[in-house]
């Protein structure tokens, strides 16, 4: 560390060049952070999805409803901790562009199955007391400026109420969650939906079943599908994680595209940084000669050059990751299309590793050249 | 005047001729710019291909009738009675008594996607015998049309390529129903190519829909009779519908997804562009530094500073142009026509499309490259012009 002043002065020899190199690395790692965030956003929370929660949908496709009569049969099955149902509502709030998920649930079983949705007891009481009550995610409330107590009208598309086209809801409470949890959803009560819809009584969208032992997921799934085989509504069961993954795969391999672009970007930046380092070292050949004369070993020279390279990478890359992280903290910039917008700590760690790797790779060639310089050649180039 | 131009040309020519001496750093700049152009063009070609598929789908002389308030075919519902009323509306092309209108049922069926082997939402459309007549652009490319009243189906070219088991002669089971593929159709690359078509009546039975449909696709007798058609229907108390031109409907369905792709594409390319500009600046800086003695000598000889500035800019632009061209060619060869499919959230079903690297896109890429080269060369060019001659002559 006593060589830090030497490295520092070496960096600022050509101020403009160093600044631009820092900026290039900064942009490269800013992009890295953003691309990793986008990749995570398109996986829709696969990481958090439960392995001990199973999803049952209609065997033909998700859009076909299941009878609510399956619920008691599922709850009575051995190995089941709890079962509940969800129903997609798909209504429109003011404008079809204001898309967000509206789902009809059974309040208490649902929140027991999803402890990651955090609700205060007062809000929970309010929701149970009001048939038209809804539980809204904090990010969704922030997006539209809603507060507890607001009345929200939603135009039905799949189901119309018995009169008119508009369903009225009251915000009974807000739910929060850790990073990676989708806080843009709108949960309302199934009993309100079932009583007031013009048709389709007794039908639900899909079932969520929590099983006691996650390792039996495969067998439990097969058992459920067998229970309902040859009925009017056959089921297909997957783990929640598998279900979300399947969904993400339908979009396409966005993850792979993001990674490919990242590799391209980092490779290019590495070339740029390497080129700059090489130029910088070439200019200071005589200095290297002097250092060697003074007694610095070859390995010491190698270390000095590599350290300089890594220092540039760390400063530029560190800033880039920090700005990316800061930007992601602001939340989803697309207004609803990417509800899970976080930069996972794991990717930050990978980024840090890549920064050091970039610094080492960029400095490798110039460092070895400097290391192998003969003192007489170096001094002659003055 | 001519002296000035002559000087500029001479120095520029010198610069360009000596590029091979700086192959290393020039190569880096070219690779950097080519990389940015490839990313920009490829991501935007996804949006272009998707939009093209959606645009080829709707005809402005056809109208689509859905239940009022439904935002997509999936959430619409029309009874058999309403469909009969709709077919009596004025403005429809008729041959004899029969209106050129097809009442249709639109459902989703789970079929594995070949590329990932996970289930995908494939659209299945139940149609009436008038469907092929209404859809003038549809034609069979393999096999034959299905027989109404049976469980035979025809599949679109896109669907056949993207999802498992959709080949002529193959049968597959969905729930308790078995469907048999007897033909493959194409519709000029439109969204319908991702669909499976069957008899609406058979589909109603399989999905327990009674005598209900979801939409009516009507061929208008002329593009202008749309207003007559729509007004008659919306004023009619027997039906509760909304009427749109098919082209407008599909444009609206594609807006969200193509907007997202394009937004993400431009954002990434913009950031990469900034990075590439810095890279270009560094390269040109290096170029100027290595040749500072040369440049100082030229200026000492009497060449004016403008010629030096122009020559550095010209070199930067030349490198950028080469990078842009290479990037464009690689994008075109690698990505144009690449078939894929994704899920359109608005319709909750898959859309098969091909990446499209269009001439405007290539032009955009090259222009972007040139802009990067211009900005990248400016700083170093000015620096070269302001080099103090004695110091520069002494420099390494």
Interface residues (C-beta under 8 A of the other chain):
Chain A: X16 X17 X20 X21 X23 X24 X27 X28 X30 X31 X34 X35 X38 X58 X59 X60 X61 X62 X63 X64 X90 X92 X96 X97 X99 X155 X156 X157 X158 X160 X165 X230 X232 X234 X236 X245 X246 X249 X250 X251 X252 X253 X257 X261 X264 X265 X267 X268 X269 X271 X272 X274 X275 X276 X278 X279 X283 X334 X337 X381
Chain B: X24 X25 X28 X31 X32 X35 X36 X38 X39 X43 X69 X70 X71 X74 X75 X107 X108 X109 X110 X113 X115 X116 X118 X119 X120 X121 X174 X175 X176 X207 X208 X256 X260 X263 X264 X267 X268 X271 X272 X274 X275 X276 X278 X279 X281 X282 X283 X285 X286 X289 X290 X340 X341 X342 X343 X345 X348 X350 X379 X383 X396
